[in-house]
Amino acid sequence: MVVNKMNKGKTPQQRIFELEQENERLRRQNAFLQKEVEDATDKAGILDMIIKIAEEELHLPIRKKSVPEQSKSTPKSKQSR
């Protein structure tokens, strides 16, 4: 059986204790990151509403159009086949 160098000389109870501590740390980190995602999602929604209101009520063109229009002043280049 191959023994990990980190675990060398540790009793099974010590290793279990370490793993339980690591598990708890990861659970706390996961909860924190989930809260961060929730906050970011809320912020994005609020910013989207602010932009929508500014565009509708103040007639400010904030968002780019989804389909860019081709400029009429530049000629199309012909591709050779």
C-alpha positions as CSV (number, residue, x, y, z in Angstrom):
1,M,0.0,0.0,0.0
2,V,1.3,3.4,-1.0
3,V,1.3,6.0,1.9
4,N,0.9,9.7,1.0
5,K,3.9,11.7,2.3
6,M,1.6,14.2,4.0
7,N,-0.1,11.5,6.0
8,K,3.1,9.7,7.1
9,G,3.2,9.2,10.8
10,K,-0.4,10.3,11.4
11,T,-3.0,8.1,13.1
12,P,-6.3,7.5,11.3
13,Q,-8.0,9.6,13.9
14,Q,-5.7,12.5,13.2
15,R,-6.3,12.2,9.5
16,I,-10.1,12.0,10.0
17,F,-9.9,15.1,12.1
18,E,-7.9,17.0,9.4
19,L,-10.4,15.9,6.7
20,E,-13.3,17.0,8.8
21,Q,-11.7,20.4,9.3
22,E,-11.0,20.7,5.5
23,N,-14.6,19.6,4.8
24,E,-15.9,22.4,7.1
25,R,-13.6,25.0,5.5
26,L,-14.8,24.0,2.0
27,R,-18.5,24.2,3.2
28,R,-18.0,27.7,4.5
29,Q,-16.1,28.7,1.3
30,N,-18.9,27.2,-0.8
31,A,-21.6,29.1,1.1
32,F,-19.6,32.3,0.7
33,L,-19.2,31.8,-3.0
34,Q,-22.9,31.0,-3.4
35,K,-23.7,34.3,-1.7
36,E,-21.3,36.1,-4.0
37,V,-23.0,34.6,-7.1
38,E,-26.5,35.6,-5.7
39,D,-25.3,39.2,-5.0
40,A,-23.7,39.5,-8.5
41,T,-27.0,38.2,-10.1
42,D,-29.0,40.7,-8.1
43,K,-26.6,43.5,-9.0
44,A,-26.9,42.6,-12.7
45,G,-30.7,42.7,-12.6
46,I,-30.7,46.1,-10.9
47,L,-28.2,47.5,-13.4
48,D,-30.4,46.1,-16.2
49,M,-33.4,47.9,-14.8
50,I,-31.5,51.2,-14.4
51,I,-30.4,51.0,-18.0
52,K,-33.9,50.1,-19.3
53,I,-35.4,53.1,-17.4
54,A,-32.7,55.5,-18.6
55,E,-33.3,54.3,-22.2
56,E,-37.1,54.6,-22.0
57,E,-37.6,57.7,-19.9
58,L,-34.5,59.7,-20.7
59,H,-34.2,58.5,-24.3
60,L,-30.5,57.6,-23.8
61,P,-29.1,55.0,-26.2
62,I,-27.0,53.1,-23.7
63,R,-27.0,49.5,-25.1
64,K,-25.4,48.6,-28.4
65,K,-27.7,47.3,-31.0
66,S,-27.7,43.5,-31.2
67,V,-27.1,43.5,-35.0
68,P,-24.6,46.0,-36.2
69,E,-25.5,47.9,-39.3
70,Q,-23.0,48.0,-42.1
71,S,-21.7,51.5,-42.8
72,K,-22.9,52.8,-46.2
73,S,-19.9,54.9,-46.7
74,T,-17.4,52.0,-47.0
75,P,-17.6,49.9,-50.2
76,K,-17.8,46.1,-49.9
77,S,-14.6,44.3,-50.9
78,K,-14.9,41.7,-53.5
79,Q,-13.5,38.3,-52.6
80,S,-11.8,36.3,-55.3
81,R,-12.6,32.6,-55.5
